[in-house]
Amino acid sequence: MALTQIELRRCEKALAQFLERRRPPANIRDQLDIGYRLNGHSVEIFEIRPDWQDKTQKTETPVAKATYVRTKNRWRVFWMRRDLK
């Protein structure tokens, strides 16, 4: 079962506040930006950059993922370490 509408709105509001504090300045957002995606019980945070070969394409690199475990009433957070594990 996915997040309820109230939980979705709460997550979107918290994510918007989080990203507003951490997004790069507006003048470089076409070169580097941060975005998020809600999918079921999960929230994904990713970095958006132009593709290194084709500058007209954007690539999304995952940064972190948080999944809500309803049975334990907790969030599990996953992130990519520097050794890519």
Backbone as CSV, one residue per row, in Angstrom:
resi,resn,N_x,N_y,N_z,CA_x,CA_y,CA_z,C_x,C_y,C_z
1,MET,0.841,-1.175,0.000,0.000,0.000,0.000,0.895,1.250,0.000
2,ALA,0.600,2.151,-0.859,1.389,3.383,-0.988,1.054,4.350,0.150
3,LEU,1.766,5.434,0.172,1.503,6.470,1.168,0.125,7.076,0.943
4,THR,-0.533,7.482,2.022,-1.831,8.125,1.901,-1.650,9.535,1.348
5,GLN,-2.746,10.164,0.946,-2.683,11.518,0.392,-2.117,12.521,1.400
6,ILE,-2.490,12.369,2.658,-1.983,13.269,3.696,-0.472,13.079,3.861
7,GLU,-0.031,11.815,3.886,1.395,11.532,4.012,2.170,12.043,2.794
8,LEU,1.594,11.898,1.607,2.232,12.404,0.383,2.428,13.916,0.442
9,ARG,1.366,14.632,0.846,1.471,16.093,0.950,2.508,16.502,1.988
10,ARG,2.547,15.783,3.109,3.523,16.070,4.157,4.949,15.837,3.641
11,CYS,5.136,14.729,2.917,6.456,14.434,2.332,6.849,15.489,1.307
12,GLU,5.929,15.861,0.428,6.233,16.861,-0.597,6.607,18.198,0.022
13,LYS,5.904,18.581,1.071,6.204,19.840,1.747,7.582,19.787,2.396
14,ALA,7.889,18.682,3.084,9.198,18.536,3.727,10.313,18.479,2.695
15,LEU,10.085,17.789,1.593,11.099,17.707,0.542,11.326,19.060,-0.125
16,ALA,10.267,19.798,-0.358,10.408,21.121,-0.966,11.242,22.040,-0.069
17,GLN,10.989,22.000,1.230,11.765,22.809,2.171,13.214,22.352,2.219
18,PHE,13.433,21.041,2.231,14.783,20.483,2.261,15.575,20.892,1.025
19,LEU,14.969,20.735,-0.149,15.663,21.046,-1.389,15.860,22.544,-1.589
20,GLU,14.953,23.344,-1.105,15.102,24.797,-1.257,16.350,25.301,-0.525
21,ARG,16.648,24.694,0.615,17.847,25.088,1.364,19.125,24.565,0.721
22,ARG,19.035,23.455,-0.009,20.244,22.804,-0.510,20.470,22.920,-2.011
23,ARG,19.512,23.461,-2.740,19.707,23.625,-4.183,20.784,24.653,-4.462
24,PRO,21.520,24.464,-5.554,22.555,25.447,-5.906,21.925,26.770,-6.327
25,PRO,22.710,27.829,-6.439,22.173,29.120,-6.867,21.507,29.019,-8.242
26,ALA,20.547,29.879,-8.480,19.746,29.818,-9.711,20.588,29.963,-10.975
27,ASN,21.683,30.687,-10.898,22.475,30.910,-12.115,23.253,29.673,-12.563
28,ILE,23.404,28.643,-11.718,24.095,27.432,-12.164,23.193,26.192,-12.204
29,ARG,21.906,26.367,-11.993,21.006,25.214,-11.977,20.889,24.497,-13.312
30,ASP,21.253,25.154,-14.413,21.244,24.435,-15.680,22.451,23.500,-15.782
31,GLN,23.467,23.692,-14.949,24.638,22.817,-14.908,24.574,21.789,-13.776
32,LEU,23.874,22.121,-12.704,23.764,21.232,-11.548,22.490,21.567,-10.795
33,ASP,21.685,20.552,-10.523,20.459,20.764,-9.756,20.160,19.490,-8.980
34,ILE,19.226,19.586,-8.068,18.798,18.452,-7.251,17.292,18.310,-7.410
35,GLY,16.830,17.074,-7.529,15.403,16.819,-7.660,14.989,15.639,-6.796
36,TYR,13.687,15.378,-6.765,13.182,14.234,-6.007,12.020,13.595,-6.754
37,ARG,11.759,12.361,-6.386,10.672,11.599,-6.998,10.019,10.754,-5.903
38,LEU,8.707,10.782,-5.835,7.950,9.937,-4.915,7.430,8.735,-5.696
39,ASN,7.687,7.538,-5.164,7.285,6.325,-5.857,6.833,5.303,-4.822
40,GLY,5.529,5.124,-4.678,5.017,4.179,-3.687,5.365,4.621,-2.283
41,HIS,6.127,3.778,-1.580,6.582,4.096,-0.224,7.942,4.766,-0.204
42,SER,8.500,5.035,-1.366,9.877,5.517,-1.434,9.976,6.956,-1.920
43,VAL,11.006,7.626,-1.427,11.372,8.966,-1.863,12.802,8.875,-2.385
44,GLU,13.009,9.283,-3.617,14.342,9.257,-4.207,14.837,10.686,-4.407
45,ILE,16.057,10.958,-3.999,16.698,12.250,-4.226,17.822,12.012,-5.227
46,PHE,17.874,12.850,-6.260,18.872,12.650,-7.299,19.463,13.972,-7.750
47,GLU,20.638,13.877,-8.347,21.352,15.027,-8.877,21.094,15.096,-10.380
48,ILE,20.862,16.288,-10.900,20.574,16.484,-12.324,21.722,17.284,-12.936
49,ARG,22.332,16.705,-13.969,23.437,17.366,-14.675,23.277,17.127,-16.168
50,PRO,23.894,17.976,-16.994,23.916,17.691,-18.434,24.779,16.452,-18.695
51,ASP,24.395,15.679,-19.709,25.173,14.512,-20.095,26.542,14.963,-20.588
52,TRP,27.581,14.224,-20.289,28.934,14.650,-20.644,29.201,14.564,-22.139
53,GLN,28.447,13.721,-22.868,28.636,13.618,-24.316,27.671,14.509,-25.088
54,ASP,26.422,14.529,-24.650,25.386,15.306,-25.333,24.815,16.312,-24.344
55,LYS,25.237,17.548,-24.422,24.852,18.582,-23.451,23.360,18.909,-23.483
56,THR,22.632,18.482,-24.527,21.203,18.751,-24.591,20.409,17.760,-23.734
57,GLN,21.017,16.645,-23.371,20.368,15.632,-22.540,20.757,15.831,-21.082
58,LYS,19.838,15.526,-20.179,20.100,15.610,-18.744,20.225,14.189,-18.183
59,THR,21.132,14.004,-17.244,21.262,12.720,-16.566,20.922,12.896,-15.100
60,GLU,20.330,11.870,-14.535,19.971,11.863,-13.117,20.829,10.822,-12.419
61,THR,21.545,11.251,-11.392,22.392,10.364,-10.609,21.778,10.222,-9.224
62,PRO,21.455,8.993,-8.796,20.849,8.824,-7.478,21.779,9.261,-6.351
63,VAL,21.194,9.915,-5.359,21.951,10.370,-4.196,21.509,9.594,-2.965
64,ALA,20.199,9.532,-2.738,19.669,8.852,-1.556,18.263,8.354,-1.843
65,LYS,17.863,7.356,-1.065,16.510,6.818,-1.171,16.026,6.509,0.236
66,ALA,14.821,6.947,0.542,14.204,6.668,1.837,12.915,5.905,1.579
67,THR,12.747,4.797,2.282,11.551,3.971,2.132,10.844,3.883,3.475
68,TYR,9.543,4.138,3.464,8.757,4.096,4.696,8.315,2.663,4.951
69,VAL,8.616,2.155,6.154,8.204,0.815,6.571,7.044,1.001,7.539
70,ARG,5.835,0.783,7.015,4.632,1.059,7.797,4.514,0.154,9.026
71,THR,4.950,-1.104,8.930,4.823,-2.021,10.064,5.674,-1.593,11.256
72,LYS,6.796,-0.906,10.976,7.668,-0.432,12.056,7.528,1.057,12.301
73,ASN,6.748,1.741,11.460,6.533,3.184,11.569,7.868,3.930,11.538
74,ARG,8.726,3.534,10.584,10.053,4.138,10.447,10.417,4.304,8.984
75,TRP,11.383,5.190,8.751,11.951,5.382,7.419,13.299,4.674,7.380
76,ARG,13.550,3.947,6.299,14.864,3.346,6.053,15.550,4.208,4.999
77,VAL,16.768,4.628,5.289,17.494,5.528,4.389,18.670,4.779,3.778
78,PHE,18.785,4.904,2.451,19.879,4.298,1.710,20.593,5.399,0.937
79,TRP,21.899,5.290,0.792,22.645,6.284,0.028,23.828,5.588,-0.635
80,MET,24.353,6.213,-1.668,25.504,5.685,-2.379,26.765,6.158,-1.681
81,ARG,27.586,5.199,-1.287,28.845,5.535,-0.636,29.884,5.909,-1.686
82,ARG,30.979,6.402,-1.232,32.001,6.844,-2.161,32.611,5.677,-2.935
83,ASP,32.515,4.440,-2.401,33.006,3.281,-3.127,31.898,2.653,-4.004
84,LEU,30.790,3.393,-4.192,29.653,3.027,-5.047,28.898,1.801,-4.554
85,LYS,28.951,1.514,-3.270,28.179,0.409,-2.697,26.936,0.949,-2.046
